[in-house]
Amino acid sequence: MNKILLVGCGHMGTALVNSWLNLNSYSFTVVDPFNFKKLKNKFNNKKINILNKAPKQKEVNKFDIIIFAVKPQIADRVLSEYKDFEFKKNSIISSIIAGKKIIFFQKRLKNANQFVRIMPNMPALIRNGISCFVSTNNLSNKNKKTINQLFLKVGKTLWLNNESQIDKATAVSGSGPGYVYALINSFEKAAQKLGFSKKQSRELVLTTILGSIYLMQETKKEPYDLEKSIAVKGGTTEAGLKNLKNNNIDKIIYKTYMSAYKKAKILGKKN
Ligand SMILES: NC(=O)c1ccc[n+]([C@@H]2O[C@H](COP(=O)([O-])OP(=O)(O)OC[C@H]3O[C@@H](n4cnc5c(N)ncnc54)[C@H](OP(=O)(O)O)[C@@H]3O)[C@@H](O)[C@H]2O)c1
């Protein structure tokens, strides 16, 4: 039985726990002082222990995996609640906190040993996420397998070589669902401006996006080749695409990633 302590259970913490709750070989303890009542109601009758403050020392050294999932802005304060704790010798100390580097945790949690920084994303809620990892060199193979398997329950996993890559993954996949929803919103609003109802717009836009992804997955063709097969010379798609290209869609997307990446680096500045 793997005992997991989740510190902070807001949007992302809840998405993860929701997907993990039915796993047999894990037990969950969640700390969230502010959402304590809401979580008690939400997870009523479920096998989960909900606390309104940090557990006591003698309880902490029972956990195999500790996951910090609070906002970066309060990470320093929250970590101070755990600073003198003796963690179980082989426990995995992990964080999904954007930007915060491994050294940040090592400095504050003097007894932490094996550390993993993780960047999941919101589709974890329906087990379709992707989680990126980077760890300290001393992470045992057993622990690597354990944490990898846990996150495989919420989607795909990808191990990266350094923390700069995790900050970049934060910009691409961590924040990615946010950009996708903004784009869907734009497509739907434009379809409504053309005269379709909200319901019709949703049907047209979502089916088109999903169908395009499935087609790409099934044919294994490059997006550029599929685009060219649809945007024939002198046709409607070519006319539409001209607007995206004239407004430099590539540059806009690159700048979007870069802004998020820079923010991740700023959030991680304070060691
Ligand atoms: N949301 C995403 O899509 C996503 C994706 C990847 C990674 N992340 C990362 O995951 C982390 C959490 O994000 P989120 O969107 O889940 O934020 P969130 O909704 O604000 O969740 C954080 C939770 O921690 C609670 N909290 C505050 N002080 C605490 C304490 N002392 N001990 C335990 N819990 C405490 C917060 O309560 P209050 O709200 O009352 O302060 C809140 O419920 C962030 O660092 C973010 O970078 C998020």
The ligand as an SDF file (V2000), in Angstrom:
LIG
                    3D

 48 52  0  0  0  0  0  0  0  0999 V2000
   -4.4460   24.3480  -12.7350 N   0  0  0  0  0  0  0  0  0  0  0  0
   -3.6860   23.7510  -13.6430 C   0  0  0  0  0  0  0  0  0  0  0  0
   -4.1080   23.4810  -14.7760 O   0  0  0  0  0  0  0  0  0  0  0  0
   -2.2780   23.3320  -13.2770 C   0  0  0  0  0  0  0  0  0  0  0  0
   -1.5440   22.5200  -14.1700 C   0  0  0  0  0  0  0  0  0  0  0  0
   -0.2720   22.1260  -13.7990 C   0  0  0  0  0  0  0  0  0  0  0  0
    0.2940   22.5360  -12.5870 C   0  0  0  0  0  0  0  0  0  0  0  0
   -0.4220   23.3400  -11.7780 N   0  0  0  0  0  0  0  0  0  0  0  0
    0.2060   23.7810  -10.5190 C   0  0  0  0  0  0  0  0  0  0  0  0
   -0.4740   23.2040   -9.4730 O   0  0  0  0  0  0  0  0  0  0  0  0
   -0.4570   24.0820   -8.3420 C   0  0  0  0  0  0  0  0  0  0  0  0
   -1.8720   24.2510   -7.8380 C   0  0  0  0  0  0  0  0  0  0  0  0
   -2.6550   24.8480   -8.8710 O   0  0  0  0  0  0  0  0  0  0  0  0
   -4.2260   24.9210   -8.7520 P   0  0  0  0  0  0  0  0  0  0  0  0
   -4.7300   25.4670  -10.0390 O   0  0  0  0  0  0  0  0  0  0  0  0
   -4.7390   23.6230   -8.2320 O   0  0  0  0  0  0  0  0  0  0  0  0
   -4.3210   26.0580   -7.6040 O   0  0  0  0  0  0  0  0  0  0  0  0
   -5.4450   26.2390   -6.5080 P   0  0  0  0  0  0  0  0  0  0  0  0
   -6.7580   25.8790   -7.1050 O   0  0  0  0  0  0  0  0  0  0  0  0
   -5.2480   27.5760   -5.8980 O   0  0  0  0  0  0  0  0  0  0  0  0
   -5.0740   25.1020   -5.4260 O   0  0  0  0  0  0  0  0  0  0  0  0
   -4.1870   25.2440   -4.3610 C   0  0  0  0  0  0  0  0  0  0  0  0
   -4.8980   24.8600   -3.0800 C   0  0  0  0  0  0  0  0  0  0  0  0
   -4.0310   24.8950   -1.9570 O   0  0  0  0  0  0  0  0  0  0  0  0
   -4.7410   25.4770   -0.8610 C   0  0  0  0  0  0  0  0  0  0  0  0
   -3.8610   25.9200    0.2080 N   0  0  0  0  0  0  0  0  0  0  0  0
   -3.5580   27.1780    0.6060 C   0  0  0  0  0  0  0  0  0  0  0  0
   -2.7360   27.1510    1.6950 N   0  0  0  0  0  0  0  0  0  0  0  0
   -2.5200   25.8500    1.9950 C   0  0  0  0  0  0  0  0  0  0  0  0
   -1.7820   25.1690    3.0280 C   0  0  0  0  0  0  0  0  0  0  0  0
   -1.0890   25.8510    3.9640 N   0  0  0  0  0  0  0  0  0  0  0  0
   -1.7670   23.8180    3.0350 N   0  0  0  0  0  0  0  0  0  0  0  0
   -2.4610   23.1400    2.0990 C   0  0  0  0  0  0  0  0  0  0  0  0
   -3.2020   23.7230    1.1270 N   0  0  0  0  0  0  0  0  0  0  0  0
   -3.2290   25.0620    1.0550 C   0  0  0  0  0  0  0  0  0  0  0  0
   -5.5090   26.5790   -1.5460 C   0  0  0  0  0  0  0  0  0  0  0  0
   -6.5240   27.1450   -0.7540 O   0  0  0  0  0  0  0  0  0  0  0  0
   -7.0000   28.6740   -1.1610 P   0  0  0  0  0  0  0  0  0  0  0  0
   -7.4940   28.6010   -2.5690 O   0  0  0  0  0  0  0  0  0  0  0  0
   -8.0820   29.0080   -0.2190 O   0  0  0  0  0  0  0  0  0  0  0  0
   -5.7880   29.5130   -1.0130 O   0  0  0  0  0  0  0  0  0  0  0  0
   -6.0630   25.8110   -2.7510 C   0  0  0  0  0  0  0  0  0  0  0  0
   -7.1900   25.0520   -2.4400 O   0  0  0  0  0  0  0  0  0  0  0  0
    0.1350   25.4110   -8.8030 C   0  0  0  0  0  0  0  0  0  0  0  0
    1.4380   25.5610   -8.3000 O   0  0  0  0  0  0  0  0  0  0  0  0
    0.1380   25.3070  -10.3010 C   0  0  0  0  0  0  0  0  0  0  0  0
    1.2700   25.9190  -10.8380 O   0  0  0  0  0  0  0  0  0  0  0  0
   -1.6980   23.7350  -12.0850 C   0  0  0  0  0  0  0  0  0  0  0  0
  1  2  1  0
  2  3  2  0
  2  4  1  0
  4  5  1  0
  4 48  2  0
  5  6  2  0
  6  7  1  0
  7  8  2  0
  8  9  1  0
  8 48  1  0
  9 10  1  0
  9 46  1  0
 10 11  1  0
 11 12  1  0
 11 44  1  0
 12 13  1  0
 13 14  1  0
 14 15  2  0
 14 16  1  0
 14 17  1  0
 17 18  1  0
 18 19  2  0
 18 20  1  0
 18 21  1  0
 21 22  1  0
 22 23  1  0
 23 24  1  0
 23 42  1  0
 24 25  1  0
 25 26  1  0
 25 36  1  0
 26 27  1  0
 26 35  1  0
 27 28  2  0
 28 29  1  0
 29 30  1  0
 29 35  2  0
 30 31  1  0
 30 32  2  0
 32 33  1  0
 33 34  2  0
 34 35  1  0
 36 37  1  0
 36 42  1  0
 37 38  1  0
 38 39  2  0
 38 40  1  0
 38 41  1  0
 42 43  1  0
 44 45  1  0
 44 46  1  0
 46 47  1  0
M  CHG  2   8   1  16  -1
M  END
$$$$
